[in-house]
Amino acid sequence: MNLTSHQAAAIQSEHAGKVITSNFAIIEPSHFLDPMYLEWYLNEHPDCKKQLLIATQGSRIAALSIKLLRSLPIQLPSIETQRRIGCTYKLMQRKKKLINKRLYLEEKVMKQLALQQLKGEQT
């Protein structure tokens, strides 16, 4: 969990052993808490977002405290429901990433075509 941007991310196994800077907190979910559900809950659940916003109001730097994270209540549906929510969230994140990549590539092609058009008119 990034303590300043208030964004959570489930760390994948390929990131094991990497150094985490001081503006991050590592939350190790137990066997009854799905990591992707926890990521969704911290990033998207309206009650959680509201609590995080209230906790940082009036601060010059809107950083979360470890104490607040420890006391943050989390709704825990069944592990099956958590996995469904987490999986859906992961798929939506992937879809957003792919859409953004497609838009970037389309813009790149459009710029290249415009430059070729200009080049063709100048010769």
N, C-alpha and C positions, 0 to 999 in steps of 0.2 A: 504494500500500500504506500503510495507516494503521499507523504505527509503535507506537502504544499499544494499539489494539484488535486488532491483527494481522489485519485484514480487508482483502482486496484487492478492487478493482473496476476493470473495464475501462472506460476513459474513452471516451465517445462523441465523435464529431466536433463536436457542438453545444457541448461543453465546452471546445473549443480556445481558448487565449488566456486562460483564467481563472487567477487566482492560487491557488497551492497553498500552504497553511500549512506551517510547519516540522515538524509531526508527521506529515507524509506523505512518502513517497518515490515518485518517478516511475520506473517500470521500462518501458523501451522495448524490447519484444520484437522480435527480428529476423524476417526473412521465414520462417524455419523454426520459429517458435514462435507458435502461435495465441493471441491475447490472452484469449479466453474460456477456453481450456484452462489458461493460466497463472493466471487468476482461480480456476478450480476447484481447481487443484493447490495454490495457496497457502491457500485457504480450507478445503478438504475432504480432501485426501489425508492419510491417517493418519501416514505417515512425516514429511511436512512439518510437520503440526501438532505432532507429537512433538518435532521439532527446534526449532521455534519456542518451545515450552513450556520445553524444557531450556535454551535460550539465555537465557531471561528469569527463570529460577528464582533466588531469592535477591536479586532486585532489589526495591527499594522501589517503584519505578515500573517496571512490566513493559514497557519500551520496547525495541524492536529497534534494533540498530545498523545503519548502512549497510554496515559491514564484513561483518556476518553475512549480510545480504541478498546481497551480492556473492559470498559463498562458499557459498551455499545450493545444493546439488545438485538438479537438476530432471530427472526422468525424461522423456525425449523420444521418444515413439512416433512413428510416421509422421504427417505433417501431416494426412492424412485421418482418422486415429484421433483426433488432437487436436481436429479440427473437430467430429467426432461427439460427443466427450465435452463439449466446450465448448457445443455446441448443446443437448445434453440438459440440461446444467447451467443454461443460460440459460432453457430452457423450464420447468424445475423452479422456478427463482427466480420466474418470471412466475406460475406456478400458485400458489405460496405467497402471493404478493402479492395475487392475485385472491381466494384463499380468505380471507385476512385482511380484505380489503375487504368481501366478502360477510358475514362474521361481524360486522364493525362496523356494516354497514347493517341486518342483522337485529336487532342489539341496539338500534339507534336506533329501529327500527319498534316493537319490543317496549316500549321505554320510552314512546314516544308513545301506544301503545295503552293502556298502564297508566294514564297521565295522563288520557287521555280517559275511561277507565272510572271513575276517581275523580271526575272532573268531572261525569260523568253521574249518579253516586250523590248528589252534593252538591246538585243542583238539584231 
